Amino acid sequence: MEYVIEMNHITKIFGKFKALDDVTFKVKKGEVHALLGENGAGKSTLMSVLFGLYQAEKGEIIINGKAEQISNPNDANNLNIGMVHQHFKLVHNFTVLESIILGRETVKAGILRKDDARKKVMDLSNKYKLKIDPDAYISDITVGMQQRVEILKMLYCDNDILIFDEPTAVLTPQEIEELMKVMKELVKEGKSIIFISHKLNEIKEVADRCTVLRKGRHIGTVDVSTTSKEQMSEMMVGRKVSFNIEKIDAKVGEAVLEVRNLTIKARNSKKNMVNDVTFDVNRGEIVCIAGIDGNGQSELVYGITGLIPINEGKVFLNGRDVTRESIRRKCIYGMAHIPEDRHKHGLILDFDLQQNAVMQTYYEPRFQKFGLIKFNSVREYARKLIKQYDIRSPKDEDSVVRNMSGGNQQKLIIARELDRDPEIVLAVQPTRGLDVGATEYIHKQLMAQRNEGKAVLLISLELDEVMNVSDRILVIYEGEIVGELNPKEITVSELGLYMAGSKRGEGYGKKA
């Protein structure tokens, strides 16, 4: 049997925390091998060892039958191993083209030559249908576009072994479909792919075999075609997981959030990213804004929460005009925000878990006196959240957030926001990057908010989530609401037509 990768008896320890405990992982040539596990199970750590970002305390790595010492990513690249990281490794003030060719630049007589590189990048972009603007700055493009840049960066290096770490977490359903086609095409070309994902549907669609990790240990490797999603999820979390969301009938009350004629212009042009949007979110309901990424839903949330200025329109919270209020005031009045980019807007990565836990509340009397932080109170509060929301980290409340897995970072944000007992929760991609067990838990938390008579505004690219969690769906297309739908009365394909702009609801005419 020909293995391109053999990782035998890998052990990795951080302080007293054993992230990987005697893990063996083998990949055949020309296969898509899925790596499945809960948040914090050790998947990214195992791949970081393979890519040279970490050094294992024990174990050996064999590439194409030869034992190798991979001390850094350059060693990995020299062995034709490429990696798309869960948290992108891109330079924000570089262009897309500069980011892709970084480290592999063509230089003649000391001058950077971009013409050949541009041609190769655009050829790859066209071949794999990964559309990009090579001259756009990384800081100005969506997270979905950044994901494409990461993939092109790996393809530009002509790697034979490709590691995709949660590649679909930030993509739209349409982009995911395209990525699956790309992966199948790459395997046909003789490449071997390691695919880290929590999404069992995707694993079933694209993977040949699947290795399951749980709490840093190898649970088993199975053939995907003969193993059900239920079996894989049970291997992953150690218990049966319900894929059905239990919903009682909504008891809808008065409006909590009222958005009136909201218009937000693009930062670098006169185009309206949000164009005259009006809607309400009432007590006791979950309203979902569905749309293909980049149609104004991010700017809409930024405007409501105060992250960017509103050009026209009003926002009311429980009847109070909060359009020009500060972000802190909006929090005090009962607005909670689970942001789409947890690193940019949700956490301070170099602070520890307990500091991030009180980011919205440190000024309250329970956490400070005479302007001095009550550190014991903060620590106890963080421990409470860790236990209640099952947040796993190497050093518990003392863990630096940067060193936590993406899913546990997300759990921390959700714990902090929901524990404030808000009037309305703006949840943007709340289950992005979460495993099935954690996703099930988050859905229950949002449903509990709704059942307690609170309001929830959900922004999601996951069509299953949109259809199963929401009571009403508002579809956004090119910055406008183009339809209000009842998830009980429509199909996924019909929703897709609205999202693509092919269909509009009655009364939602195109404005000049």
WOHUTA-V775248 format. One line per field, one symbol per residue. ss: DSSP state (@ for helix, = for strand, . for the rest). phi: phi as a letter, one per 20 degrees, with the letter a starting at -180 (. if undefined). burial: 1 if it has 16 or more other C-alpha atoms within 10 Angstrom, else 0. A space follows every 50 residues. Layout:
# WOHUTA-V775248
ss = ???
phi = ???
burial = ???
This chain:
# WOHUTA-V775248
ss = ..============..============...======.....@@@@@@@@ .......======..===....@@@@@@..====..........=@@@@@ @.....==..==..@@@@@@@@@@@@@.........=@@@..@@@@@@@@ @@@@@@....=====.......@@@@@@@@@@@@@@@@...=====...@ @@@@@@..======..=======@@@..@@@@@@@@@............. ....===========......===========...=====......@@@@ @@@@@......======..==.....@@@@@@..====...@@@@@.... .=@@@@@..........==..==.@@@@@@@@@@@@@@@......@@@.= @@@..@@@@@@@@@@@@@.....=====.......@@@@@@@@@@@@@@@ @...======..@@@@@@@..======..======......@@@@@@@@. ............
phi = .edeccddlfcccdmeeefccledbccefmcededcrffnfoffffffff enfcdffcocdddlncfcddeaffffffemdcbeefdgddefeefgffff egncfecclmdfdefffgffffffgffdldfbdfefegfddfffffffff ffffffelfeddddelfefddfgfffgffgfgffffffenedcddebeef fffffdeecbdddblndferccfffddfffffffffdnbfdeeeefceff dedffedcdclfcceffdbefefcclecaccdfmbdddedafgndoffff fgffenfcfeeboccdclnefdgdfffffffffoddcdffdfffcdbdfe eefffffdgecgefgfdbblndfefffffffffffgffdledbgclfeff ggeefgfffffffffffffflfecdeddlfdgmefffffgffgfffffgf fenedcdddbeefffgfeeeecddedblncfdadcdgfdcdfffgffffe nebcffndffef
burial = 00011111111100000111111111111111111111111111111111 11111100011110000001111101101111111100010001111111 10000000000000001100110110011101010011001011111111 11111110111111111111111011001101110110001111111111 01110111111111111110110100001001101110000000000000 01001111110111100000011111111111111111111111111111 11111100110011111100011000100110111111110110011110 01111111011100001100001000011011101100101111111011 11011111111111111100011111111111111111111111111011 10111111111110111011111111111111111010000000110110 000100000000
